[in-house]
Amino acid sequence: MKILVINGSPKKENSDTMHITRAFLEGMNEAGGNEVKTIDVIDKHIEYCRGCFACMRNGGDCIHNDDMRPILEEILESDLLIFSYPLYCYGMPAPLKALLDRTLPLSSMAMHKVGERYEHVGQADFSHLKYLMICGCGFPNSQHNFEPAVAQFKLCFPNNHTMITVPESPMFKAPEAAEVTAPRLELVAEAGKQYAETGRIDEALLSEICSPMIPEDVYAQIVNGTVN
């Protein structure tokens, strides 16, 4: 499988969320060899979309001549897109949002009804793509944090999507937290293996991965420096 990891964290390989993503890829590779490439979005020159829709009218040619052209080619050549990013203001970091906006050339101005909503007709065939969101956040609770990011991902990629949302993700970079983070990363690796073998993750396993690693109040006390 050809996998393109789109790392939306400005911290690049030092991203807390990338600890989760690397564990998932290790599990996938355990099930079989994969070709993996990672794009650190912060290092790419990606202009903001101007909403001129020129790309949707002229066969996909954007007015900007920047790094999005080869990125779009890599997207279309991949089998799985992994969007790895930390939660910023209940959504994705601005550089990653700019990249997502600039995928507009894949669609045309024409639209058709799919189910209960209208979607743009594609200018390129990306029906083979699968989409995975791996998102971590610094809050201790899963609920009332990830919902906007999850809703956006579902709307952007209504088919073949899987989402992993992990609270308390700064713990993955803390050696003293290994007692709880190491077992969690093992579960993530198991999820990666499952995904590679079946194209899905068991709901019970996914629920465990997305749950807090330590009690929410204890985590908050640690962050606040008020642990007794």
C-alpha positions in Angstrom: 0.0 0.0 0.0 1.2 3.5 -0.8 0.7 5.7 2.2 1.1 9.5 2.3 1.3 11.0 5.8 0.3 14.6 5.8 1.8 15.9 9.0 0.0 19.1 9.9 2.0 19.9 13.1 4.4 22.8 13.0 6.6 20.7 15.3 7.1 18.3 12.5 8.7 15.0 13.7 8.6 16.3 17.3 4.8 16.5 17.2 3.0 14.8 20.1 0.5 13.4 17.6 3.3 11.8 15.4 4.0 9.4 18.3 0.6 8.0 17.7 1.0 8.0 13.9 4.3 6.2 14.0 2.9 3.5 16.2 0.0 3.1 13.8 2.4 2.7 10.9 4.5 0.2 12.8 1.4 -1.9 13.2 0.5 -1.6 9.5 4.0 -2.6 8.5 3.9 -5.6 10.8 1.0 -6.8 8.7 2.8 -6.2 5.4 5.2 -3.9 3.7 4.1 -0.4 2.8 5.6 2.5 1.0 5.3 5.5 3.3 6.1 9.1 2.6 5.6 11.9 5.1 5.0 15.6 4.2 5.7 18.2 6.8 3.2 20.8 5.7 4.9 23.6 7.6 8.0 23.2 5.3 5.9 23.5 2.1 5.2 26.7 0.2 1.4 26.7 -0.1 -0.4 29.9 -0.9 -3.8 30.5 0.4 -6.8 29.7 -1.9 -8.2 32.9 -3.3 -11.6 31.3 -4.1 -11.4 32.4 -7.8 -12.4 28.8 -8.9 -10.1 29.1 -12.0 -8.9 25.5 -11.1 -12.4 24.2 -11.2 -13.1 25.6 -14.7 -9.8 24.9 -16.5 -9.1 21.3 -15.8 -7.4 21.7 -12.5 -4.8 24.4 -13.2 -4.4 26.6 -10.1 -3.3 30.3 -10.5 -0.6 29.6 -7.9 2.6 27.9 -8.9 3.8 26.5 -5.6 4.3 23.2 -3.8 0.7 22.1 -4.1 1.1 20.9 -7.7 3.4 18.0 -6.8 1.5 17.4 -3.6 -1.7 16.9 -5.5 0.1 14.4 -7.8 1.3 12.5 -4.7 -2.2 12.4 -3.3 -3.6 10.9 -6.4 -0.8 8.3 -6.6 -1.4 7.2 -3.0 -3.8 4.5 -1.6 -4.1 5.9 1.9 -3.9 9.5 3.2 -3.1 9.9 6.9 -3.8 13.4 8.2 -1.8 13.6 11.4 -2.2 16.8 13.4 -2.8 18.3 16.8 -6.0 20.0 17.7 -5.8 23.8 17.2 -8.9 25.8 18.3 -11.0 22.6 17.9 -9.8 22.1 14.3 -6.6 21.7 12.3 -3.6 23.9 12.2 -3.6 26.7 9.7 -0.9 25.3 7.3 -2.9 22.1 7.0 -6.1 23.9 6.4 -4.4 25.8 3.6 -3.4 22.5 2.0 -6.9 21.1 2.3 -8.3 24.3 0.8 -6.0 23.9 -2.1 -7.3 20.4 -3.0 -10.0 22.3 -4.9 -8.4 21.5 -8.3 -9.5 17.9 -7.8 -13.2 19.0 -8.2 -15.1 20.8 -10.9 -17.8 23.5 -10.6 -20.5 20.9 -11.6 -22.3 19.3 -8.7 -24.5 16.3 -8.2 -26.6 15.0 -5.3 -25.2 12.2 -3.3 -27.5 11.0 -0.6 -28.9 14.1 1.2 -26.3 16.6 0.1 -24.7 18.0 -3.1 -21.0 17.4 -3.9 -18.8 18.7 -6.6 -18.1 16.4 -9.5 -14.4 15.4 -9.5 -12.0 16.4 -12.2 -9.7 13.5 -11.1 -10.4 10.0 -10.1 -9.7 9.7 -6.4 -12.3 7.0 -5.7 -9.4 4.6 -4.7 -8.3 6.7 -1.8 -8.8 5.9 1.9 -8.6 8.6 4.5 -7.4 8.4 8.1 -7.4 11.2 10.7 -5.1 10.9 13.7 -5.6 13.8 16.0 -4.2 14.5 19.5 -5.0 17.2 21.9 -3.7 18.5 25.2 -7.0 18.4 27.1 -7.8 15.4 29.3 -11.3 14.7 27.9 -12.3 13.3 24.5 -15.8 14.8 24.5 -16.4 18.5 23.9 -13.1 18.8 22.1 -12.8 16.8 18.9 -16.3 17.1 17.6 -15.7 20.0 15.1 -12.6 18.3 13.7 -14.5 15.0 13.3 -17.4 16.7 11.6 -15.2 18.5 9.2 -13.3 15.3 8.3 -16.5 13.4 7.7 -17.8 16.1 5.4 -14.6 16.5 3.5 -14.1 12.7 3.1 -17.6 11.1 3.4 -16.3 7.7 2.2 -13.6 5.3 3.3 -12.7 7.4 6.4 -11.4 6.3 9.8 -10.7 8.6 12.8 -8.5 8.3 15.8 -8.7 11.1 18.4 -6.5 10.9 21.5 -6.6 13.2 24.5 -3.7 13.8 26.8 -1.3 13.5 23.9 1.5 15.6 25.4 2.1 12.6 27.7 3.7 10.7 24.8 6.8 12.9 24.9 7.2 12.5 28.7 9.5 9.6 29.6 8.1 9.5 33.1 4.7 8.7 31.6 5.9 5.6 29.8 4.0 3.3 32.2 0.7 4.5 30.6 1.8 5.7 27.2 3.7 2.5 26.2 0.6 0.3 26.5 -1.5 2.9 24.7 1.0 2.9 21.8 0.8 -0.9 21.7 -2.9 -0.6 21.2 -2.4 1.9 18.4 0.0 -0.5 16.7 -2.6 -3.3 17.0 -5.1 -0.9 15.4 -2.7 -0.3 12.6 -2.3 -4.0 12.1 -6.0 -4.5 12.1 -6.5 -1.7 9.6 -3.8 -3.1 7.2 -5.4 -6.6 7.3 -9.1 -5.7 7.2 -9.5 -2.0 6.3 -11.1 -1.2 9.6 -10.5 -1.0 13.4 -12.5 -2.9 16.0 -14.8 -0.4 17.7 -13.9 -1.6 21.2 -10.2 -1.2 20.4 -10.8 2.3 18.9 -12.8 3.4 21.9 -10.0 2.3 24.3 -7.4 4.2 22.2 -9.5 7.3 22.2 -10.1 7.3 26.0 -8.0 9.2 28.6 -4.8 7.4 29.7 -5.1 8.6 33.3 -8.1 10.2 35.2 -9.0 13.6 33.8 -8.7 15.4 37.1 -5.2 13.9 37.7 -4.0 14.9 34.3 -5.3 18.5 34.9 -3.5 18.6 38.2 -0.3 17.5 36.6 -0.6 20.2 33.9 -1.5 22.8 36.4 1.4 21.8 38.7 -1.0 21.1 41.6 -0.4 17.4 42.2 -0.1 16.6 45.8 
